[in-house]
């Protein structure tokens, strides 16, 4: 049940974590030159990771 509740919180936070993920990826893109396909993959990965971290934070604190 804890995992389901954490995932529910994380799904809601996906919408709110898109903007910070884009900003983090732009910062990385300035320092490391990589292609746009990798750019999109990094944005998606950072968005999911940030939302999972926020979901875990909301569940346990």
DRENPA-3360 file (N, C-alpha, C; in nm, 2 decimals, always signed):
BEGIN
1 = XXXXXXXX = +0.08/-0.12/+0.00/+0.00/+0.00/+0.00/+0.09/+0.13/+0.00 ~ +0.20/+0.12/+0.07/+0.29/+0.24/+0.07/+0.34/+0.27/-0.07 ~ +0.38/+0.17/-0.15/+0.43/+0.19/-0.28/+0.32/+0.26/-0.37 ~ +0.20/+0.21/-0.36/+0.09/+0.26/-0.44/+0.06/+0.41/-0.40 ~ +0.06/+0.44/-0.28/+0.04/+0.58/-0.23/+0.16/+0.67/-0.28 ~ +0.28/+0.62/-0.27/+0.39/+0.70/-0.32/+0.38/+0.72/-0.47 ~ +0.34/+0.62/-0.55/+0.32/+0.64/-0.69/+0.21/+0.73/-0.73 ~ +0.10/+0.73/-0.65/-0.01/+0.83/-0.67/+0.04/+0.97/-0.65;
9 = XXXXXXXX = +0.12/+1.00/-0.54/+0.17/+1.13/-0.52/+0.27/+1.17/-0.64 ~ +0.34/+1.07/-0.69/+0.44/+1.10/-0.79/+0.37/+1.13/-0.92 ~ +0.26/+1.06/-0.95/+0.19/+1.09/-1.08/+0.13/+1.23/-1.08 ~ +0.08/+1.28/-0.97/+0.03/+1.41/-0.95/+0.14/+1.51/-0.97 ~ +0.26/+1.48/-0.92/+0.37/+1.58/-0.93/+0.44/+1.58/-1.06 ~ +0.41/+1.49/-1.15/+0.47/+1.49/-1.29/+0.44/+1.62/-1.36 ~ +0.32/+1.68/-1.35/+0.29/+1.80/-1.41/+0.37/+1.92/-1.36 ~ +0.40/+1.92/-1.23/+0.47/+2.03/-1.17/+0.62/+2.02/-1.18;
17 = XXXXXXXX = +0.67/+1.90/-1.21/+0.81/+1.89/-1.22/+0.87/+1.90/-1.36 ~ +0.78/+1.93/-1.46/+0.83/+1.95/-1.60/+0.92/+2.07/-1.61 ~ +0.87/+2.18/-1.56/+0.95/+2.31/-1.57/+1.09/+2.30/-1.50 ~ +1.10/+2.25/-1.38/+1.23/+2.23/-1.32/+1.32/+2.14/-1.40 ~ +1.26/+2.03/-1.45/+1.34/+1.94/-1.53/+1.40/+2.00/-1.66 ~ +1.32/+2.09/-1.72/+1.36/+2.16/-1.84/+1.48/+2.25/-1.80 ~ +1.46/+2.32/-1.69/+1.57/+2.42/-1.65/+1.70/+2.34/-1.62 ~ +1.69/+2.23/-1.55/+1.81/+2.15/-1.51/+1.87/+2.10/-1.64;
25 = XXXXXXXX = +1.80/+2.05/-1.74/+1.85/+2.00/-1.86/+1.92/+2.11/-1.94 ~ +1.86/+2.23/-1.94/+1.92/+2.34/-2.01/+2.05/+2.38/-1.95 ~ +2.06/+2.37/-1.82/+2.19/+2.40/-1.75/+2.29/+2.29/-1.79 ~ +2.25/+2.17/-1.80/+2.34/+2.06/-1.84/+2.38/+2.08/-1.98 ~ +2.28/+2.12/-2.07/+2.31/+2.13/-2.21/+2.41/+2.24/-2.23 ~ +2.42/+2.35/-2.15/+2.51/+2.46/-2.17/+2.65/+2.41/-2.13 ~ +2.67/+2.32/-2.03/+2.80/+2.27/-1.99/+2.85/+2.15/-2.08 ~ +2.75/+2.06/-2.12/+2.79/+1.94/-2.20/+2.71/+1.95/-2.33;
33 = XXXXXXXX = +2.78/+1.94/-2.44/+2.71/+1.95/-2.57/+2.66/+1.81/-2.60 ~ +2.53/+1.79/-2.61/+2.47/+1.66/-2.66/+2.35/+1.69/-2.75 ~ +2.31/+1.58/-2.82/+2.21/+1.60/-2.92/+2.07/+1.62/-2.87 ~ +1.98/+1.66/-2.95/+1.84/+1.69/-2.91/+1.77/+1.57/-2.87 ~ +1.80/+1.45/-2.93/+1.73/+1.33/-2.89/+1.77/+1.29/-2.74 ~ +1.89/+1.31/-2.71/+1.94/+1.29/-2.57/+1.88/+1.39/-2.48 ~ +1.87/+1.51/-2.53/+1.81/+1.62/-2.45/+1.67/+1.59/-2.40 ~ +1.59/+1.54/-2.50/+1.45/+1.50/-2.46/+1.45/+1.38/-2.37;
41 = XXXXXXXX = +1.53/+1.29/-2.38/+1.54/+1.17/-2.29/+1.58/+1.22/-2.15 ~ +1.67/+1.31/-2.14/+1.72/+1.36/-2.01/+1.61/+1.44/-1.94 ~ +1.53/+1.52/-2.02/+1.42/+1.59/-1.96/+1.32/+1.49/-1.90 ~ +1.29/+1.39/-1.98/+1.19/+1.29/-1.93/+1.24/+1.22/-1.81 ~ +1.37/+1.18/-1.81/+1.42/+1.10/-1.69/+1.42/+1.19/-1.57 ~ +1.47/+1.32/-1.58/+1.47/+1.41/-1.47/+1.33/+1.44/-1.42 ~ +1.23/+1.45/-1.51/+1.10/+1.47/-1.46/+1.05/+1.36/-1.38 ~ +1.07/+1.24/-1.43/+1.02/+1.12/-1.35/+1.10/+1.11/-1.22;
49 = XXXXXXXX = +1.23/+1.13/-1.22/+1.30/+1.12/-1.09/+1.26/+1.23/-0.99 ~ +1.24/+1.35/-1.04/+1.20/+1.45/-0.94/+1.06/+1.42/-0.89 ~ +0.97/+1.38/-0.97/+0.84/+1.35/-0.92/+0.84/+1.23/-0.82 ~ +0.92/+1.13/-0.85/+0.94/+1.02/-0.75/+0.99/+1.07/-0.62 ~ +1.09/+1.15/-0.62/+1.15/+1.21/-0.50/+1.05/+1.29/-0.42 ~ +0.97/+1.37/-0.49/+0.87/+1.45/-0.42/+0.76/+1.35/-0.37 ~ +0.72/+1.25/-0.44/+0.62/+1.15/-0.39/+0.67/+1.08/-0.27 ~ +0.80/+1.04/-0.27/+0.85/+0.98/-0.15/+0.86/+1.07/-0.03;
57 = XXXXX = +0.90/+1.20/-0.06/+0.90/+1.30/+0.04/+0.76/+1.32/+0.10 ~ +0.66/+1.33/+0.02/+0.52/+1.36/+0.07/+0.47/+1.24/+0.15 ~ +0.51/+1.12/+0.11/+0.46/+1.00/+0.18/+0.52/+0.98/+0.32 ~ +0.65/+1.01/+0.33/+0.72/+0.97/+0.45/+0.74/+1.09/+0.55 ~ +0.71/+1.22/+0.50/+0.73/+1.33/+0.59/+0.61/+1.41/+0.60;
% end
